[in-house]
C-alpha cells in the first residue's frame, strides 16, 4: 500500500503505522491486482484515470452474483432444509447494485420456489444483517411455517481510493470482501443454534458526519472518522444505562458477546466500556484478524465462530448472547440471542 498510494514520506509512515496497529493478518478481495504476487501496478492505483463507478459496479455484478449463489447453496447444504422449504429470501449488500438482483440469481440457480417472497436491504452499511435478522424474526412470528434465508455479500475492496486522505487510508486498512448468511425458522434446530429474543436500535447523537457512505464518480466513498471508537464508547455508556431495561439482564449475566469487528480500536473501546473479560471478544478479534471488516457480512462470521466452539454436549445450559453491529449514523443495532 505504501508503494501504491501516492504521497509524502509522512503519508507512507502513517500508512505503516495504521496497518501495523490494525489487528488484521489476512483479508480477501475479488480484485486480482491485490494479490501478493501481482505487479503492484493496480488498476485502482489512482495514477491517471481511476476506474469509474460503473466499471467497479460491473465487477460487483460479475463477482457478487457468484458469491451470493455460493453462500445460498452452502446454507442449504449445511442445514435441515430443502430448497422447496425456503419461503422468504432477504439479500443484504451496500457495495453494489443490479436488477434483477442477487435474489433473482439465487432463486434461479438453486431452484427456489418462484412464489418466494423476497426483499433486499441495501446501502445500510455494517449493521444491516441485524435488521435482516429482525425482519426474519418478525416473519417467522407472523407465520410459524416460514423459513427465511438471509444472504449478505459485500465487496468493499471494489471502492478502494488510492490517495493519502486519512478517511481513505483508514477504510483501505480494514475493509475486505466476503459473503455469509443464515436460515431463520421456527423449527427445532438439529444442532446448536441461536434463538432470537429481542432487538434494540439506537442512533447516537451528533455523529452522522463521522461515518457515512456516499456514491462518487470513482466508486463509493467512505467517511470514516478516527473519532468513531470514542463516539461508540460514549454510546456504550448510554447503552449500559438502558441494557437492563431492554433485556431484563445485566451485562454481567451475558455469557457470550458477538461484536461486529469494525476495527481493533473499536473492539478495544467496547471491551473497556463494558468491562468485559479478556477473552470475551475472542471470536470478534479472530474474525478481524483472519478476514478484516467485511461490512454487513462480518457478524455472521463472528456468530458462526462462537457457535463452532461448542458441541451439543458442551452447552448443557443455554448461553445468553449479545450481538451488536454499527454503521452510518452512527447507528447501533443490538440483538439479544440465546445459544440453544
WOGI-V101544 format. One record per pair of residues at least 12 apart in sequence whose ideal C-beta (glycine too) atoms are under 10 Angstrom apart, sorted by the first residue. I is the first residue (numbers start at 1). GAP is how many residues later the second one is. D is the distance in whole Angstrom. If there is no record, write none. Layout:
i: <I/I>
gap: <GAP/GAP>
d: <D/D>
This chain:
i: <1/1/1/1/1/1/1/1/1/1/1/1/2/2/2/2/3/3/3/3/3/4/4/4/4/4/4/4/4/4/4/4/4/5/5/5/5/5/5/5/5/5/5/5/5/6/6/6/6/6/6/7/7/7/7/7/8/10/11/11/11/11/11/12/14/14/14/14/15/15/15/15/17/17/18/18/18/18/18/18/18/18/19/19/19/19/20/21/21/21/21/22/22/22/22/22/22/22/22/22/22/23/23/23/23/23/23/23/23/23/23/23/24/24/24/24/24/24/24/24/24/24/24/24/25/25/25/25/25/26/26/26/26/26/27/27/27/27/27/27/27/27/27/27/27/27/27/27/27/28/28/28/28/28/28/28/28/28/28/29/29/29/29/29/29/29/29/29/29/29/30/30/30/30/30/30/30/30/30/30/30/30/31/31/31/31/31/31/31/31/31/31/33/33/33/34/34/34/34/42/42/43/43/43/43/44/44/44/44/44/44/44/44/44/44/45/45/46/46/46/46/46/46/46/47/49/50/50/50/50/50/50/50/50/51/51/51/51/52/52/52/52/53/53/53/53/53/53/53/53/53/53/54/54/55/55/55/56/56/56/56/56/56/56/56/56/56/57/57/57/57/57/57/57/57/57/57/58/58/58/59/59/59/59/60/60/60/60/60/60/60/60/60/60/60/60/61/61/61/61/61/61/62/63/63/63/63/63/64/64/64/64/64/64/64/64/64/64/64/64/64/64/64/65/65/65/65/65/65/65/65/65/66/66/66/66/66/67/67/67/67/67/67/67/67/67/67/67/67/68/68/68/68/68/68/68/68/68/68/68/68/68/68/68/69/69/69/69/69/69/69/69/69/69/70/70/70/70/70/71/71/71/71/71/71/71/71/71/71/71/71/71/71/71/72/72/72/72/72/72/72/72/72/72/72/72/72/72/72/72/72/72/73/73/73/74/74/74/74/75/75/75/75/75/75/75/75/75/76/76/76/76/78/78/79/79/79/79/79/79/79/79/79/79/80/80/80/80/80/80/80/80/81/81/81/81/81/82/83/83/83/83/83/83/83/83/84/84/84/84/84/85/85/85/85/85/85/85/85/85/86/86/86/86/86/86/86/86/86/86/86/86/86/87/87/87/87/87/87/87/87/87/87/87/87/87/87/88/88/88/88/88/88/88/88/88/88/88/88/88/88/88/89/89/89/89/89/89/89/89/89/89/89/89/89/89/89/89/89/90/90/90/90/90/90/90/90/90/90/90/90/90/90/90/90/90/90/90/90/90/90/91/91/91/91/91/91/91/91/91/91/91/91/91/91/91/91/92/92/92/92/92/92/92/92/92/92/92/92/92/92/92/92/92/92/92/92/92/92/93/93/93/93/93/93/93/93/93/93/93/93/93/93/93/94/94/94/94/94/94/94/94/94/94/94/94/94/94/94/94/94/95/95/95/95/95/95/95/95/95/95/95/95/95/95/95/95/95/95/95/96/96/96/96/96/96/96/96/97/97/97/97/99/101/101/101/102/102/102/102/102/102/103/103/103/103/103/103/103/104/106/106/106/106/110/112/116/117/117/117/117/118/119/119/119/119/119/119/120/121/121/121/121/123/123/123/123/123/124/124/124/124/124/124/124/124/125/125/125/125/125/125/125/125/125/125/125/125/125/125/126/126/126/126/126/126/126/126/126/126/126/126/126/126/126/126/126/126/126/126/126/127/127/127/127/127/127/127/127/127/127/127/127/127/127/127/127/127/128/128/128/128/128/128/128/128/128/128/129/129/129/129/129/129/129/129/129/129/129/129/129/129/129/129/129/129/129/130/130/130/130/130/130/130/130/130/130/130/130/130/130/130/130/131/131/131/131/131/131/131/132/132/132/132/132/132/132/132/132/132/133/133/133/133/133/133/133/133/133/133/133/133/133/133/134/134/134/134/134/134/134/135/135/135/136/136/136/136/136/136/136/136/137/137/137/137/137/137/137/137/138/138/139/139/140/140/140/140/140/141/141/143/144/144/144/145/145/145/146/146/146/147/147/147/147/147/148/148/148/148/149/149/149/149/149/150/150/150/150/150/150/151/151/151/151/151/151/151/152/152/152/152/152/152/152/152/152/152/152/152/153/153/153/153/153/153/153/153/153/154/154/154/154/154/154/154/154/154/154/154/154/155/155/155/155/155/155/155/155/156/156/156/156/156/156/156/156/156/156/156/156/156/156/157/157/157/157/157/157/157/158/158/158/158/159/159/159/159/159/159/159/159/159/159/159/160/160/160/160/161/161/161/161/161/161/162/165/166/166/166/167/167/167/167/167/167/167/167/167/168/168/168/168/169/170/170/170/170/170/170/170/171/171/171/171/171/171/171/172/172/173/173/173/173/174/174/174/174/174/174/174/174/174/174/174/174/175/175/175/175/175/175/175/175/175/176/176/176/176/176/176/176/176/176/177/177/177/177/177/178/178/178/178/178/178/178/178/178/178/178/179/179/179/179/180/180/180/180/180/180/180/180/180/180/180/181/181/182/182/182/182/182/184/188/189/189/190/191/191/191/191/192/192/192/192/192/192/192/192/192/192/192/192/193/193/193/193/193/194/194/194/194/194/194/194/194/194/194/194/194/194/195/195/195/195/195/195/195/196/196/196/196/196/197/197/197/197/197/197/197/197/197/198/198/198/198/198/198/198/198/199/199/199/199/199/199/199/200/200/200/200/200/200/200/200/200/200/200/200/200/201/201/201/201/201/202/202/202/202/202/202/202/202/202/202/202/202/203/203/203/203/203/204/204/204/204/204/204/204/204/204/204/204/204/205/205/205/205/205/206/206/206/207/207/207/207/207/207/207/207/207/207/207/207/207/208/208/208/208/208/209/209/209/209/210/210/210/210/210/210/210/210/210/210/210/210/211/211/211/211/211/211/211/211/211/211/211/211/211/211/212/212/212/212/212/212/213/213/213/214/222/222/223/224/224/224/225/226/226/228/228/228/228/228/228/228/229/229/229/229/229/229/229/229/229/229/229/230/230/230/231/231/231/231/232/232/232/232/232/232/232/232/232/232/233/233/233/233/233/233/233/233/234/234/234/235/235/235/235/235/235/235/236/236/236/236/236/236/236/236/236/237/237/238/239/239/239/239/239/239/239/239/240/240/240/242/243/243/243/243/246/246/247/247/247/247/247/248/249/249/249/251/251/251/251/251/252/252/252/253/254/254/254/254/254/254/254/254/255/255/255/255/255/255/255/255/255/256/256/256/256/256/256/256/256/256/256/256/256/256/256/256/256/257/257/257/257/257/257/257/257/257/257/257/257/257/257/257/257/258/258/258/258/258/258/258/258/258/258/258/258/258/258/258/258/258/258/258/258/258/259/259/259/259/259/259/259/259/259/259/259/259/259/259/259/259/259/259/260/260/260/260/260/260/260/260/260/260/260/260/260/260/260/260/260/260/261/261/261/261/261/261/261/261/261/261/261/261/261/261/261/261/261/262/262/262/262/262/262/262/262/263/263/263/264/264/264/266/266/266/266/267/267/267/267/267/268/268/270/270/270/271/271/274/274/281/282/282/282/283/283/283/283/283/283/283/283/283/284/284/284/284/284/284/284/284/285/286/286/286/286/287/287/287/287/287/287/287/287/288/288/290/295/295/296/296/298/299/299/299/299/299/300/302/302/302/303/303/303/303/303/306/306/306/306/306/307/307/307/310/312/315/315/317/317/318/318/318/318/319/319/319/319/320/320/320/320/321/321/321/321/321/322/322/322/322/323/323/323>
gap: <14/15/17/18/33/39/41/159/161/168/171/172/12/13/14/17/12/37/38/39/42/29/30/36/37/38/40/41/42/43/156/158/168/37/40/41/155/156/157/158/159/160/163/164/167/39/40/41/156/157/158/155/156/157/158/162/156/154/152/153/154/155/158/152/150/152/155/156/149/154/157/158/152/156/148/151/152/154/155/156/208/245/150/153/154/155/153/152/242/243/244/148/151/152/241/242/243/266/267/270/271/151/238/240/241/242/244/245/262/265/266/269/149/150/152/237/239/240/264/265/266/267/268/269/263/264/265/266/267/150/263/264/265/266/129/130/146/147/148/149/150/151/261/262/263/264/265/266/267/127/129/148/149/150/151/262/263/264/266/34/126/127/128/129/131/146/147/148/149/263/29/30/32/33/34/36/37/125/126/127/128/147/12/13/25/28/32/124/126/127/129/146/12/124/127/123/126/142/143/118/120/12/13/16/117/12/113/114/115/116/117/118/128/174/175/115/117/114/115/116/117/118/122/172/115/169/110/111/112/113/166/167/168/169/107/109/167/168/164/165/166/167/43/105/106/162/163/164/165/166/167/168/163/165/103/163/164/39/40/99/101/102/103/104/162/163/164/38/39/40/41/98/101/102/158/162/163/38/40/100/37/96/98/99/33/35/36/37/38/93/94/95/98/99/117/160/35/36/37/40/41/44/36/33/90/92/95/114/27/29/31/32/33/34/37/38/41/89/90/91/94/113/115/31/33/36/37/39/40/41/44/88/36/39/43/87/113/26/35/84/85/86/87/88/110/111/112/113/230/23/24/25/33/34/35/36/37/38/41/83/84/85/111/113/33/36/37/38/39/40/41/82/84/110/36/39/81/83/109/20/31/35/78/79/80/81/82/107/108/109/110/111/226/229/14/17/19/30/31/33/34/35/37/38/40/77/78/79/81/107/109/111/33/36/37/77/105/106/107/31/35/74/75/76/105/106/107/108/34/36/73/107/105/113/68/70/103/104/106/108/110/111/112/114/67/103/105/107/108/109/110/111/66/68/102/104/106/65/23/24/27/28/29/30/33/66/27/28/29/32/63/27/28/60/61/62/64/98/100/102/20/21/24/26/27/30/31/60/61/62/63/97/99/25/26/28/29/30/52/53/56/58/59/60/61/62/98/28/29/30/31/47/48/51/52/55/58/59/60/61/62/96/13/14/15/17/18/21/23/24/27/28/29/30/31/59/60/61/62/13/27/28/29/30/31/38/39/41/42/43/45/46/49/58/59/60/61/62/91/92/94/12/13/14/15/27/28/29/30/31/41/58/59/60/61/62/90/27/28/29/30/32/36/37/38/39/40/58/59/60/61/62/87/88/89/203/204/205/208/27/28/29/30/31/35/58/59/60/61/62/86/202/203/204/27/28/29/30/31/32/34/58/60/61/62/119/126/201/202/233/234/27/28/30/58/59/60/61/62/63/64/80/82/118/124/125/199/200/201/202/26/27/57/58/59/62/63/124/23/25/26/118/21/17/19/21/16/18/49/50/51/77/13/14/15/16/17/46/48/14/12/43/45/75/39/37/33/22/26/29/31/31/13/16/17/20/29/31/12/14/29/31/175/90/91/92/97/205/89/171/172/203/204/205/207/209/29/86/87/88/97/170/171/200/201/202/203/204/205/206/28/30/49/85/87/134/135/136/167/168/169/170/171/172/173/199/200/201/202/205/207/74/133/135/168/169/172/197/198/199/200/201/202/203/204/205/206/207/24/26/167/168/169/171/197/199/203/205/21/22/23/25/51/52/53/131/166/167/168/169/170/171/174/194/196/204/206/69/70/71/130/166/169/193/194/195/196/197/201/202/203/204/205/68/70/165/194/200/202/204/16/18/19/20/49/50/52/164/167/168/15/17/49/51/61/63/66/166/167/170/190/200/202/204/62/64/65/66/67/199/201/13/15/49/12/13/14/46/47/48/49/60/47/49/58/59/60/61/62/198/58/61/45/46/44/45/46/47/56/45/55/43/41/42/43/40/41/42/38/39/40/36/37/38/39/40/34/35/36/37/32/33/34/35/36/30/31/32/33/34/150/28/29/30/31/32/146/149/26/27/28/29/30/142/143/144/145/146/147/148/24/25/26/27/28/141/142/143/144/21/22/23/24/25/26/139/140/141/142/143/144/20/21/22/23/24/139/140/142/15/16/18/19/20/21/22/64/66/136/137/138/139/141/14/15/18/19/20/135/137/17/19/61/62/12/13/16/54/56/57/59/60/61/62/63/12/15/58/59/55/57/58/59/60/61/56/56/58/59/60/43/44/45/54/55/56/57/58/59/53/54/55/56/55/52/53/54/55/56/58/93/42/49/50/51/52/53/122/50/52/51/90/119/120/48/50/87/88/89/90/91/92/114/118/119/120/47/49/87/88/117/118/119/120/123/112/114/115/116/117/118/119/121/122/114/115/117/118/120/109/113/114/115/116/117/118/119/120/122/123/115/118/121/122/111/114/116/117/118/119/120/121/122/123/124/116/119/12/117/118/121/122/12/152/123/151/122/116/119/120/121/114/115/116/117/118/119/120/122/123/127/147/148/114/144/145/146/147/62/64/109/112/113/125/127/129/141/143/144/145/146/123/126/141/142/143/144/145/127/139/140/141/142/50/51/52/123/124/138/139/140/141/48/49/50/51/136/137/138/139/47/124/134/135/136/137/138/39/42/43/45/46/47/122/124/132/133/134/135/136/128/130/131/132/133/33/36/37/40/44/124/127/128/129/130/131/132/32/126/127/128/129/27/28/30/31/32/34/35/122/125/126/127/128/26/29/30/33/125/25/28/124/18/20/21/24/25/27/28/119/121/122/123/124/125/15/120/121/122/123/14/16/18/121/13/14/15/16/17/18/20/21/22/118/119/120/12/13/14/16/17/20/21/51/115/116/117/118/119/120/12/13/115/116/117/118/82/114/115/114/73/106/105/38/39/104/105/37/39/34/35/37/38/41/98/102/33/34/35/36/37/38/39/40/41/43/44/35/36/39/35/38/95/99/30/33/34/37/38/41/92/94/98/100/32/33/35/36/37/39/40/41/35/39/96/34/35/38/91/95/96/97/15/33/34/35/36/37/38/88/96/36/37/94/12/31/34/35/83/85/93/95/33/34/35/92/31/79/91/93/88/90/73/75/87/88/89/88/71/73/87/22/23/24/25/71/22/23/24/67/20/22/26/65/66/67/68/82/25/62/63/64/65/66/67/83/84/24/26/27/47/50/51/53/54/63/64/65/66/67/81/82/83/13/14/17/19/20/23/24/25/26/27/45/49/64/65/66/67/23/25/26/29/41/42/43/44/45/46/47/48/49/63/64/65/66/67/77/79/81/12/15/17/21/22/24/25/26/28/29/40/43/63/64/65/66/67/75/24/27/28/33/34/35/36/38/39/41/42/63/64/65/66/67/72/73/20/22/23/24/25/26/27/28/30/31/32/33/37/38/40/41/64/22/26/31/33/36/63/64/65/25/29/30/21/24/25/18/22/27/60/13/14/17/18/21/13/17/14/54/56/13/14/48/50/21/23/24/27/18/19/20/21/22/23/24/25/26/14/15/17/18/21/22/39/40/17/15/16/19/20/12/13/14/15/16/17/18/19/13/14/15/30/32/29/31/27/24/25/26/34/36/23/21/22/23/18/20/32/34/36/13/15/17/31/33/12/14/32/29/28/24/25/22/23/19/20/21/22/18/19/20/21/16/17/18/19/14/15/16/17/18/12/13/14/15/12/13/14>
d: <5/9/9/7/10/9/10/10/9/8/7/8/10/5/6/9/10/5/9/9/9/9/9/6/9/6/8/5/8/9/9/6/9/10/8/7/10/9/5/7/6/10/8/7/8/8/6/7/7/7/7/10/8/4/10/9/8/9/9/4/10/10/8/9/8/8/7/10/8/6/9/8/10/10/9/6/7/9/5/9/9/10/9/9/5/10/10/9/10/7/8/9/5/6/7/6/9/8/9/8/10/9/8/8/3/9/8/9/7/5/6/9/8/7/8/9/9/8/6/6/8/8/5/8/9/5/7/10/9/9/8/6/7/8/9/8/10/8/8/4/8/9/10/10/9/6/4/9/9/10/8/6/5/6/10/9/7/8/8/10/8/9/4/8/9/9/7/5/10/10/7/8/8/4/8/9/8/6/10/7/7/5/7/7/10/7/9/9/6/7/8/8/8/10/9/7/8/10/10/8/7/9/10/10/10/9/8/9/9/5/8/6/10/9/9/9/5/9/7/3/6/10/10/9/8/9/9/8/7/9/10/9/4/8/9/10/7/7/9/6/6/8/10/10/9/6/7/6/7/6/7/10/9/10/9/9/9/9/8/9/10/5/6/9/8/5/8/9/5/7/7/10/8/10/10/9/9/9/9/10/8/7/10/6/8/6/3/8/7/9/10/5/6/9/10/10/7/9/5/9/9/10/10/9/9/6/8/8/10/7/8/6/10/8/9/6/9/5/9/6/9/9/8/10/8/9/6/9/5/9/9/9/10/9/10/9/9/10/9/9/10/5/9/8/8/8/4/10/9/7/10/8/9/4/8/10/6/6/9/6/9/5/7/9/8/6/6/10/9/5/7/9/10/10/10/10/9/9/7/10/10/9/9/10/5/8/7/9/4/6/5/10/9/9/9/8/9/9/10/9/4/9/8/6/8/6/10/5/10/9/7/10/9/8/6/10/9/9/8/10/9/6/9/7/9/5/7/6/7/9/8/8/9/10/9/9/9/5/9/10/9/8/10/10/10/9/9/7/9/8/5/9/6/8/6/7/8/10/10/9/5/5/5/8/10/10/8/8/6/10/10/10/9/9/10/5/10/9/8/9/9/9/8/5/7/6/10/9/5/8/5/8/9/9/8/9/6/7/8/10/8/7/5/5/7/9/9/7/5/7/8/9/7/6/9/9/6/7/4/7/9/9/9/5/10/6/7/10/7/10/6/7/4/7/9/8/5/8/7/8/9/8/5/7/7/10/9/9/5/9/6/6/9/6/7/5/8/9/9/10/9/5/10/9/7/7/8/5/7/8/9/9/8/5/8/8/9/9/8/5/8/8/5/6/10/9/5/7/7/4/8/8/10/9/8/9/5/8/10/8/8/6/8/9/8/9/7/5/6/8/9/8/7/9/9/6/5/6/5/8/7/10/7/10/9/6/8/6/7/8/9/10/9/10/8/5/5/6/9/6/7/9/8/9/9/7/10/7/9/10/9/10/9/9/6/7/9/9/9/7/8/10/9/9/6/9/10/8/7/10/7/10/8/10/4/8/6/10/8/8/9/8/7/10/9/8/9/8/10/9/9/10/8/7/10/9/9/10/10/8/9/9/8/7/10/9/9/9/9/9/7/6/8/9/8/9/10/8/9/6/9/6/7/9/8/3/5/8/10/8/9/10/10/9/9/6/10/6/7/9/5/6/9/7/8/6/6/4/8/9/9/9/7/10/9/7/8/9/4/5/4/8/8/9/6/7/4/9/7/9/8/4/9/9/8/7/10/8/7/10/5/10/8/9/8/9/9/5/7/8/5/6/9/9/7/9/10/7/10/8/9/9/7/7/8/5/10/10/10/10/4/7/6/8/8/9/9/9/6/10/9/5/9/7/9/8/9/8/10/10/9/7/7/7/9/6/8/9/9/10/8/9/6/9/8/10/5/10/8/8/7/8/9/9/4/9/6/8/9/4/9/8/7/10/10/5/9/9/7/9/10/9/8/10/6/6/5/9/9/8/9/9/9/5/9/9/8/9/8/7/7/6/8/5/8/7/9/7/4/7/7/8/5/8/10/9/5/5/8/7/8/7/8/4/9/10/9/10/9/7/6/6/9/8/8/5/4/9/9/7/8/8/4/8/9/9/10/9/6/8/8/7/6/8/9/9/5/4/6/5/8/10/9/5/9/9/9/9/10/8/9/9/4/6/6/9/9/8/8/7/7/6/9/10/8/7/6/5/9/10/10/8/7/8/8/9/8/9/9/9/9/4/4/7/7/6/8/10/8/9/7/7/9/7/8/10/9/9/9/7/10/10/10/8/7/5/5/7/9/8/8/10/8/9/8/10/5/8/7/9/8/10/10/8/4/9/5/9/9/10/10/8/9/9/10/8/9/7/5/9/10/9/8/6/4/10/8/9/10/10/6/5/8/7/10/10/10/6/4/6/5/9/9/9/9/9/6/9/9/10/6/8/9/4/8/10/5/7/9/7/8/6/9/10/10/8/9/4/8/8/4/6/10/9/7/8/6/8/10/6/8/9/7/9/10/7/10/9/10/9/7/10/5/9/10/6/7/6/9/6/9/6/7/7/10/10/7/6/10/9/7/9/7/9/7/8/9/4/7/6/7/8/9/10/6/5/8/5/10/6/8/6/8/8/10/10/9/9/8/5/6/6/7/6/9/10/9/7/5/9/9/10/7/7/5/7/10/8/7/9/10/5/8/10/9/8/8/5/8/8/10/7/7/6/8/7/7/7/8/10/9/9/9/7/4/8/8/9/5/7/6/8/6/8/7/4/10/8/10/8/7/4/8/6/9/9/9/9/9/8/10/9/9/8/8/5/9/9/8/10/9/7/4/9/10/10/8/6/7/9/7/8/10/10/7/8/4/9/6/6/10/6/10/9/9/7/6/6/7/10/6/9/10/9/8/7/5/7/6/9/9/9/10/5/9/10/9/8/5/9/10/9/8/9/9/10/10/10/8/7/8/8/7/9/8/7/9/7/9/4/5/9/7/4/8/10/10/9/10/7/10/9/9/6/8/9/6/6/7/8/10/6/7/8/10/9/10/4/7/7/5/10/10/9/10/10/10/9/8/7/10/6/10/8/6/10/9/4/6/9/9/6/10/9/9/10/9/9/10/8/7/7/7/7/9/10/9/9/9/10/8/8/9/8/9/10/5/9/7/9/7/10/6/7/8/8/10/9/10/6/9/9/9/9/5/7/5/9/9/9/8/4/5/7/9/9/8/8/10/8/9/6/9/9/9/5/7/4/8/9/8/10/7/8/9/8/6/9/5/6/9/8/7/9/9/7/6/8/8/9/7/7/10/7/9/10/5/5/10/9/6/9/6/7/4/7/9/9/8/10/8/9/9/9/6/9/5/9/10/10/9/7/8/7/5/8/9/10/7/9/9/8/10/9/9/6/5/10/7/8/6/4/6/8/10/9/8/9/4/7/9/6/4/9/9/8/6/9/6/9/9/7/10/9/9/6/9/8/8/7/8/8/9/7/8/7/9/9/9/9/8/10/5/6/6/7/9/10/9/8/10/9/9/9/10/9/9/9/9/9/5/8/9/4/5/9/9/8/9/9/9/5/9/9/10/10/10/9/8/6/10/9/10/5/5/10/9/6/10/10/9/9/9/8/8/8/8/6/8/5/9/9/10/7/10/9/8/6/10/8/9/9/7/9/10/7/9/9/6/7/10/7/8/10/10/10/5/6/5/9/7/4/8/8/8/6/8/8/7/4/6/6/7/7/6/7/5/8/6>
